[in-house]
């Protein structure tokens, strides 16, 4: 446990940021799971809405520094391929 005042503050700030990042990651994973479930079910209307939501969450995660931009591009590319495959089916 830190003794210096500034170090104590850093512990508190880091704890708050970790919780915020954890919540954002959880929202991202939930959006991705919902999109994948809609695609697996073949529901085109739901997949359309969930695709937009998943891409938005990925972009927000990049802006917050939770995901690397290349990782986000890879995820969005795979979403698009999956989305297009059910649209053409």
Secondary structure, DSSP 8 states (H G I E B T S, - for coil): ---SHHHHHHHHHHHHHHHHHHHHHHHHHHHHHHHHHHHHHT-HHHHHHHHHHHHHHHHHHHHHTSS-HHHHHHHHHHHHHHHHHHHH-
